[in-house]
């Protein structure tokens, strides 16, 4: 294994003309026509694929683009979509970019078109950081922008989608051959739905021949401005209607179930939530001070990719929630991953180099810098994650917890059926029926899917509450210490935890805190935070069960016969859930999958079938 950064991503070098047109110094080409870039986008791309007629009779339309660039094609499409879409219609716009521009550069490029300023502002506010991978950005008007940052051939090979229209808008083939390579063209063909329409500014013979060889019907059309010709292409056939589940039932009322409900709703699928039992708690989702922090690794595989992508999606998701009277994030924002010894500090250096994140996401701190932020001596330094930290559970309850009604059973439920028809019953009889059952019941999930038991374990976790007078950020050190909040008696209280007890015997229902778990938390605080002593408070400790897996990867996906699962999130439920809910909702709704195929395959529920 090498510690070289996991994936390549270019840093663009620009030259700006007096009229505000950007030029790529990396490819010696302009991003759009200096005559009128917006008019060019409409003529060459939007109008060429049919404009609003493309989505007129589709509940869900997918447009994909090679070369996001300044986002001008996207904004032109969004503007038309906003003014013509029908209620209930959805658009996913997928765009590949190997040299992502900053939000500041995008705003500068858009400034010459006043009519785009509101859309530009929303886009640039939500723009993901320049980190390789898939980045789903949910915008207004039932519009999802799925940005694929990285090498075009590589990221397209990791995409699952059925694309209705393509914008091929990389720099000229002579200046950016990789974006027009046989590999890219082959992936475009694989991802195209029957009847897909393709538009591009170029009329290069090599592009025409490549598309024809892949089965597209290619024609020349008038170009824009001084460019005489361009081409359009159509894949023969009729785009099939992709049927999604009509009324899924989600068995589970914790963070996984609630975010699945929300993600399905955003794709036009209305689900119902059934609690797996009469207890009003939601297991690990009841954590009163949940944390969202990354787990940097040196892993080139699916586990490392999952850690990066779930954390970045969680930041965007929680940041997008309406905060109401209180912010969604606890103050102060941020988290420090504490190096506990010299070997730990050296490993952190390697992890930072491997991740290759911008300093706005992660930065290595010297002992003096760490001390200044933490308000305590950290002799081996730390990694600062300025965007992570603790979540305000009260705000979460006011938003996520109020979005869906929960059907509460009179007893523990049972599931009956197969072949795509499922019945959920309690002691009083039938509760719900569905052709799409989604199991998201945390540690109870294996009661409904016994085949997963050999690959899972129910692990007890307990959080204790201690006094914390300093105003420092969250600290992680194997355990974690949250920022402080106001306690019931006027003291500043922080969460300390959580234990990871594999030996405890599982008991369903309410879980009582144990003095032995408190002792473990206090001991680990002292051992791992350089003698820090815990000062107990009057606040009652909290305990719950988690479901963990053999390979530390969750179970998410379909199991056949109308049954799906999302479980095994372990202690990272609040970090994992936003992206994994998006993924599973897309699978169920037949929408583009917002995660790489290697991640999707790595977390498939059937990967331990050999153990059954």
C-alpha positions in Angstrom: 0.0 0.0 0.0 1.2 3.5 -0.9 0.5 6.7 1.0 0.1 8.7 -2.2 -3.2 10.6 -2.4 -6.0 8.2 -3.2 -7.4 9.9 -6.4 -6.2 12.6 -8.7 -7.9 16.0 -9.0 -6.6 18.9 -10.9 -6.3 22.5 -9.6 -7.3 24.9 -12.4 -5.2 27.8 -13.6 -7.2 30.6 -15.2 -6.7 33.7 -17.2 -9.6 36.2 -17.3 -10.2 38.4 -20.4 -11.2 42.1 -19.9 -14.8 41.1 -20.7 -14.8 38.5 -17.9 -14.4 35.3 -20.0 -12.3 32.7 -18.3 -9.7 30.7 -20.2 -8.0 27.5 -19.0 -4.2 27.8 -19.0 -4.1 24.0 -18.4 -5.8 23.3 -21.7 -5.2 26.5 -23.6 -8.9 26.9 -24.3 -11.9 29.0 -23.4 -14.7 27.8 -21.2 -17.4 29.3 -23.4 -17.9 31.6 -26.4 -16.9 35.2 -25.6 -19.8 36.3 -27.9 -22.4 35.1 -25.5 -21.8 32.0 -23.4 -25.3 31.7 -22.1 -26.8 31.9 -25.6 -24.3 29.3 -26.7 -25.3 26.9 -23.9 -28.9 27.2 -24.9 -28.3 26.7 -28.6 -25.7 24.0 -28.5 -26.9 22.0 -25.6 -30.3 22.7 -24.1 -32.2 23.3 -27.3 -30.3 20.6 -29.1 -31.6 17.9 -26.7 -35.2 19.2 -27.0 -35.3 21.8 -24.2 -38.4 21.5 -21.9 -39.8 18.8 -24.3 -37.2 16.5 -22.9 -38.8 16.4 -19.5 -42.4 17.2 -20.5 -43.8 13.7 -20.0 -41.2 12.2 -17.7 -41.5 12.0 -13.9 -37.7 11.8 -13.6 -35.3 13.1 -16.2 -31.6 12.5 -16.2 -29.1 14.8 -18.0 -25.4 14.1 -17.9 -22.5 16.3 -18.9 -18.8 15.8 -19.5 -17.1 19.0 -18.3 -19.0 21.0 -15.6 -16.6 23.9 -16.1 -18.2 27.2 -15.0 -21.6 25.5 -14.6 -23.1 27.6 -17.3 -24.9 24.7 -19.1 -26.2 23.6 -15.8 -27.6 27.1 -14.9 -29.2 27.5 -18.3 -30.9 24.1 -17.9 -32.0 24.9 -14.3 -33.5 28.2 -15.5 -35.6 26.4 -18.1 -36.5 23.6 -15.7 -37.6 26.1 -13.1 -40.0 27.8 -15.5 -41.5 24.8 -17.2 -41.5 21.8 -14.9 -44.7 20.3 -13.6 -45.5 19.5 -10.0 -44.0 16.2 -8.9 -41.3 16.1 -11.7 -37.7 15.5 -10.8 -34.4 16.3 -12.6 -31.0 14.8 -11.9 -28.1 16.7 -13.6 -24.9 14.7 -13.5 -21.6 16.4 -14.4 -18.0 15.3 -14.5 -15.2 17.6 -13.7 -11.5 17.0 -13.3 -10.5 20.6 -12.6 -13.2 22.0 -10.3 -13.4 25.8 -10.1 -13.8 27.5 -6.8 -17.1 29.1 -5.8 -15.5 32.5 -6.2 -14.4 31.8 -9.8 -17.9 30.5 -10.6 -19.5 33.7 -9.2 -17.1 35.8 -11.3 -17.9 33.9 -14.5 -21.7 34.2 -13.9 -21.6 37.9 -13.0 -22.1 39.0 -16.6 -25.6 37.5 -16.6 -27.9 39.2 -14.0 -30.7 36.8 -14.8 -28.7 33.9 -13.4 -27.6 35.6 -10.1 -30.2 33.9 -7.9 -29.4 30.5 -9.3 -25.7 31.1 -9.2 -25.9 32.1 -5.5 -27.8 28.9 -4.5 -25.3 26.8 -6.5 -22.1 28.4 -5.2 -23.4 28.3 -1.6 -24.0 24.6 -1.9 -20.9 23.8 -3.9 -19.0 20.8 -2.5 -15.3 21.0 -1.7 -12.7 20.0 -4.3 -12.4 16.4 -3.1 -12.4 13.4 -5.6 -15.6 11.4 -5.6 -19.4 11.7 -6.0 -21.1 14.8 -4.5 -24.9 15.0 -4.5 -26.2 18.5 -4.1 -29.9 18.9 -3.5 -31.2 22.3 -4.8 -34.6 23.9 -5.1 -37.2 22.8 -7.7 -36.8 19.1 -7.2 -33.3 19.3 -8.7 -30.3 17.2 -7.7 -26.8 18.1 -9.1 -24.5 15.1 -8.9 -21.0 16.2 -9.4 -18.4 13.6 -10.2 -15.0 15.0 -9.4 -12.0 13.1 -10.9 -10.8 11.5 -14.1 -13.8 11.2 -16.5 -13.3 7.6 -17.6 -12.7 6.5 -14.0 -15.7 8.2 -12.4 -18.1 7.4 -15.2 -17.1 3.7 -14.9 -18.3 3.9 -11.3 -21.7 5.4 -12.1 -25.0 3.6 -12.2 -27.6 5.7 -14.1 -29.9 5.7 -17.2 -29.2 9.0 -18.9 -31.8 10.7 -21.2 -29.6 13.4 -22.6 -25.9 14.2 -22.7 -24.0 17.4 -23.0 -20.4 16.7 -24.3 -18.7 19.9 -23.3 -15.1 19.2 -22.5 -12.4 21.4 -24.0 -11.7 20.8 -27.7 -10.6 17.2 -28.4 -7.3 18.4 -29.7 -6.6 20.1 -26.3 -8.2 17.6 -23.9 -8.1 14.2 -25.5 -8.8 12.3 -22.3 -12.4 13.6 -22.1 -13.0 12.3 -25.6 -11.2 9.0 -25.2 -12.6 5.6 -26.3 -13.1 4.7 -22.6 -15.2 7.8 -22.0 -17.3 7.2 -25.1 -17.8 3.5 -24.1 -19.1 4.6 -20.7 -21.4 7.2 -22.3 -22.9 4.4 -24.4 -23.3 2.1 -21.3 -25.1 4.8 -19.3 -27.4 6.0 -22.1 -31.1 5.0 -21.9 -32.7 3.9 -25.2 -33.6 7.1 -27.1 -31.0 9.2 -25.4 -30.0 12.4 -27.1 -26.5 13.7 -27.2 -25.3 17.2 -28.0 -21.9 18.7 -28.4 -20.2 21.8 -29.8 -17.6 19.9 -31.8 -18.0 18.4 -35.3 -14.6 16.5 -35.1 -14.5 13.5 -37.4 -13.1 11.3 -34.6 -16.0 12.1 -32.3 -18.5 11.4 -35.1 -16.9 8.1 -35.9 -16.7 7.0 -32.3 -20.4 7.7 -31.6 -21.5 6.0 -34.8 -19.4 2.9 -33.9 -21.2 2.8 -30.6 -24.6 2.7 -32.2 -25.6 6.4 -32.1 -27.3 8.0 -35.2 -25.1 11.1 -35.7 -26.1 14.3 -37.7 -24.4 17.6 -38.2 -26.2 20.8 -37.2 -25.4 24.6 -37.4 -22.9 25.7 -34.8 -22.9 28.8 -32.7 -21.4 32.1 -33.6 -18.2 31.7 -35.7 -18.4 27.9 -35.3 -19.9 26.5 -38.5 -20.9 23.0 -37.4 -21.6 20.9 -34.4 -23.2 17.5 -34.0 -26.1 15.8 -32.3 -26.6 12.1 -31.9 -29.5 9.8 -30.9 -29.4 6.3 -29.5 -32.2 4.3 -31.2 -35.0 3.0 -29.1 -37.6 4.3 -26.7 -36.7 5.2 -23.1 -38.6 2.8 -20.8 -40.7 3.9 -17.9 -38.8 3.1 -14.7 -41.4 2.0 -12.1 -40.6 2.7 -8.5 -42.3 1.3 -5.4 -45.7 2.8 -4.8 -45.9 2.7 -1.1 -42.8 1.4 0.7 -42.9 0.5 4.4 -39.8 1.3 6.5 -39.4 -0.9 9.5 -37.4 1.3 11.8 -37.8 4.8 13.3 -34.2 5.8 14.1 -32.0 8.1 12.1 -31.7 5.5 9.2 -35.4 5.1 8.9 -36.2 8.8 9.1 -33.6 9.8 6.6 -34.8 7.1 4.2 -38.3 8.5 4.5 -37.0 11.9 3.7 -34.8 10.8 0.8 -37.7 8.8 -0.8 -40.0 11.8 -0.4 -37.5 14.0 -2.3 -37.6 11.5 -5.2 -41.4 11.5 -5.2 -41.9 8.2 -3.3 -44.1 8.4 -0.2 -43.2 5.8 2.4 -44.7 4.8 5.8 -42.6 4.2 8.9 -43.5 1.4 11.3 -41.6 1.1 14.6 -40.3 -2.4 15.2 -41.8 -2.5 18.7 -43.9 -0.4 21.2 -40.9 1.2 23.0 -40.7 4.9 22.1 -36.9 5.0 22.0 -34.9 4.7 18.7 -31.8 2.9 20.0 -28.6 4.6 19.1 -30.5 7.4 17.4 -31.5 8.6 20.9 -28.0 9.8 21.6 -28.6 13.3 23.1 -25.4 14.8 21.7 -24.5 12.9 18.5 -21.3 13.6 16.7 -20.4 14.0 13.0 -16.6 13.4 12.5 -14.5 11.8 9.8 -12.5 8.7 10.0 -9.3 9.3 8.0 -7.7 6.1 6.8 -4.8 4.9 4.6 -7.3 2.6 2.8 -7.4 2.7 -1.0 -10.5 0.5 -1.0 -14.2 0.8 -0.4 -13.9 1.3 3.4 -11.7 4.4 3.0 -13.9 5.8 0.2 -17.0 5.2 2.3 -15.5 7.2 5.3 -14.7 10.2 3.0 -18.0 10.3 1.1 -20.3 9.8 4.0 -18.7 12.5 6.0 -18.7 15.0 3.2 -22.4 14.3 2.5 -23.3 14.5 6.2 -21.8 18.0 6.3 -23.8 19.2 3.4 -27.0 17.5 4.6 -27.0 18.8 8.2 -25.9 22.2 7.0 -28.9 22.4 4.7 -31.4 21.8 7.4 -33.4 24.9 8.5 -31.9 25.8 11.9 -34.9 27.6 13.4 -34.1 29.3 16.7 -31.0 27.3 17.2 -28.2 26.2 15.0 -28.0 22.6 13.9 -24.3 22.5 15.1 -23.2 22.8 18.7 -20.9 25.7 19.4 -18.0 25.8 19.0 -18.1 24.2 15.6 -15.3 21.8 14.8 -13.5 18.7 16.1 -10.0 17.7 17.0 -8.7 14.2 16.5 -6.1 14.0 19.3 -2.8 12.2 18.7 -2.2 10.1 21.8 1.5 9.2 21.2 4.3 9.8 18.8 3.3 6.9 16.6 -0.2 8.2 16.4 1.1 11.6 15.4 3.1 10.1 12.6 0.1 8.1 11.4 -1.9 11.3 11.3 0.7 13.0 9.1 0.3 10.1 6.6 -3.5 10.2 6.8 -3.6 13.9 6.0 -1.2 13.5 3.0 -3.3 10.5 1.8 -6.6 12.3 2.1 -5.3 15.4 0.3 -8.2 17.5 1.6 -8.2 21.3 1.5 -7.3 23.0 4.8 -11.0 24.1 5.2 -11.8 20.4 5.8 -8.7 19.0 7.6 -5.5 20.5 8.9 -2.6 19.0 10.9 -1.9 20.9 14.1 1.3 21.2 16.1 1.1 20.7 19.9 1.0 24.5 20.4 -1.8 25.0 17.8 -3.8 22.1 19.3 -3.4 23.5 22.8 -4.7 26.9 21.7 -7.8 25.4 20.2 -8.5 22.7 22.8 -7.7 24.8 25.9 -5.6 21.9 27.3 -2.2 20.3 26.7 -2.1 18.0 23.7 1.6 17.1 23.5 1.5 15.2 20.2 -0.8 17.6 18.3 -4.0 16.8 16.5 -5.9 17.0 13.3 -8.5 19.8 13.1 -11.7 19.2 11.3 -13.3 22.7 11.3 -16.6 21.6 9.7 -17.3 18.6 12.0 -18.5 18.5 15.5 -21.6 17.9 17.6 -25.2 18.1 16.5 -28.0 19.9 18.3 -30.4 17.1 19.0 -33.2 19.6 19.8 -33.0 21.1 16.3 -32.8 17.6 14.7 -36.0 16.6 16.5 -37.8 19.8 15.4 -36.9 19.0 11.7 -36.3 15.3 11.0 -38.4 13.9 13.8 -41.5 15.9 12.8 -41.4 15.0 9.1 -43.0 11.6 9.3 -45.8 10.0 11.4 -44.8 6.8 13.1 -47.1 3.8 13.3 -46.5 2.4 16.8 -47.4 -1.3 17.3 -48.9 -2.7 20.5 -46.1 -5.3 20.7 -42.9 -6.4 18.9 -43.8 -6.8 15.2 -43.5 -9.8 13.0 -43.0 -9.9 9.2 -44.7 -12.4 7.0 -44.6 -13.1 3.2 -42.3 -13.3 0.3 -42.4 -13.0 -3.5 -42.8 -9.2 -3.3 -45.8 -9.0 -0.8 -45.1 -8.4 2.8 -47.3 -8.1 5.9 -46.3 -6.5 9.2 -48.3 -7.6 12.3 -48.4 -7.0 16.0 -50.4 -8.7 18.8 -53.6 -6.9 17.5 -53.3 -8.1 13.9 -52.3 -6.6 10.6 -50.5 -3.2 10.8 -49.3 -2.7 7.2 -48.9 -4.4 3.8 -46.5 -3.5 1.1 -44.7 -4.7 -2.0 -41.5 -2.8 -0.8 -40.3 -3.6 2.7 -37.2 -1.7 4.0 -35.6 -2.9 7.2 -33.8 -0.2 9.1 -34.3 -1.4 12.6 -30.7 -1.0 14.0 -29.9 -3.9 16.4 -33.3 -5.4 15.8 -32.7 -5.8 12.1 -31.4 -9.3 12.4 -34.6 -10.4 14.0 -36.2 -9.9 10.6 -33.2 -11.0 8.5 -31.7 -14.0 10.4 -29.3 -14.7 7.6 -27.3 -11.6 8.7 -26.7 -12.9 12.2 -23.4 -14.7 11.6 -21.9 -11.5 10.2 -23.1 -9.1 12.9 -22.9 -8.4 16.6 -25.0 -6.3 19.0 -22.7 -4.0 20.9 -23.6 -2.0 24.0 -22.6 1.7 24.0 -22.9 4.1 26.9 -22.4 7.9 27.1 -21.8 9.7 30.4 -22.1 13.4 31.1 -19.3 15.3 32.8 -18.6 18.9 33.6 -16.6 20.8 31.0 -15.9 24.4 31.7 -13.6 25.2 28.8 -15.2 26.5 25.5 -13.3 24.0 23.3 -14.5 22.0 20.4 -15.3 18.3 20.3 -12.3 16.0 20.9 -11.9 12.5 19.6 -9.3 10.1 21.1 -10.7 6.6 20.5 -13.6 7.9 22.7 -15.0 11.4 22.3 -15.8 14.5 24.4 -18.5 16.7 23.0 -18.6 20.5 23.2 -20.4 21.6 26.4 -24.0 22.6 26.6 -26.1 24.1 29.4 -27.2 21.5 31.9 -30.3 21.5 34.0 -28.5 23.0 37.0 -26.7 25.8 35.2 -23.4 23.8 34.8 -21.7 23.2 31.5 -22.1 19.5 30.6 -20.4 17.5 27.9 -21.0 14.0 26.6 -18.2 11.4 27.1 -18.2 8.1 25.3 -19.1 5.9 24.0 -18.2 2.5 25.3 -18.0 -0.5 23.0 -19.0 -3.6 25.0 -19.1 -6.7 22.9 -19.5 -9.0 25.9 -22.8 -7.6 27.3 -25.9 -9.8 26.8 -28.4 -8.1 24.5 -31.7 -7.1 26.0 -34.4 -5.5 23.8 -36.3 -2.4 25.0 -35.0 0.3 27.2 -31.3 0.0 28.2 -30.3 1.0 31.7 -26.9 2.7 32.2 -24.3 0.6 34.1 -21.8 1.8 36.7 -19.2 -0.5 35.0 -19.7 1.4 31.7 -19.3 4.7 33.4 -16.0 3.5 35.0 -14.8 2.5 31.5 -15.6 5.9 30.1 -13.8 7.7 32.9 -10.8 5.4 32.7 -10.4 5.9 28.9 -10.7 9.7 29.4 -7.8 9.7 31.8 -5.6 7.2 29.8 -6.2 8.8 26.4 -6.4 12.5 27.3 -3.2 12.7 29.3 -4.6 12.4 32.8 -7.8 14.4 32.3 -10.1 13.7 35.3 -13.9 13.3 34.8 -16.1 15.5 37.0 -19.5 13.7 37.2 -22.7 15.7 36.9 -26.3 15.0 38.0 -27.3 14.2 34.4 -28.2 10.5 33.8 -26.0 8.5 31.6 -27.5 7.1 28.3 -27.0 3.6 26.9 -28.2 1.8 23.8 -27.3 -1.1 21.5 -25.6 -0.8 18.1 -25.4 -3.4 15.3 -21.9 -3.9 13.9 -20.6 -6.1 11.1 -17.6 -8.3 10.6 -15.9 -6.0 8.1 -17.1 -2.7 9.7 -19.1 -1.9 6.6 -22.9 -1.4 6.8 -25.5 -3.5 5.0 -27.4 -1.4 2.4 -29.2 -2.6 -0.7 -31.8 -5.0 -2.1 -32.3 -8.6 -1.0 -34.7 -9.6 -3.7 -38.5 -10.0 -3.7 -39.2 -6.4 -2.8 -37.1 -6.4 0.3 -34.3 -3.9 1.1 -32.2 -3.2 4.2 -30.1 -0.4 5.7 -28.5 -1.5 8.9 -25.1 -2.2 10.6 -24.1 1.5 10.8 -22.4 0.8 14.2 -21.4 3.9 16.1 -21.4 6.1 12.9 -25.2 6.3 12.3 -25.4 10.1 12.1 -22.4 10.3 9.8 -23.4 7.4 7.5 -27.1 7.8 7.3 -27.5 10.8 4.9 -25.5 9.3 2.0 -26.7 5.7 2.6 -30.3 6.8 2.7 -29.8 8.8 -0.6 -28.3 5.6 -2.1 -31.0 3.2 -1.1 -33.8 5.7 -2.0 -32.3 6.0 -5.5 -32.1 2.2 -5.9 -35.8 2.0 -4.9 -36.9 4.9 -7.0 -34.9 4.0 -10.1 -32.9 7.2 -9.9 -29.1 7.7 -10.5 -27.1 6.1 -7.7 -25.2 8.9 -5.8 -22.3 6.6 -4.7 -19.6 4.8 -6.6 -20.3 1.3 -7.7 -17.4 -0.1 -5.7 -18.9 1.3 -2.5 -22.4 0.1 -3.5 -21.0 -3.4 -4.1 -18.9 -3.5 -0.9 -21.9 -2.8 1.3 -24.3 -5.2 -0.5 -26.3 -7.3 2.0 -25.4 -10.6 0.2 -21.6 -10.3 0.7 -21.7 -12.8 3.6 -24.1 -15.3 2.0 -21.4 -18.0 2.3 -21.7 -17.9 6.1 -25.4 -18.9 6.1 
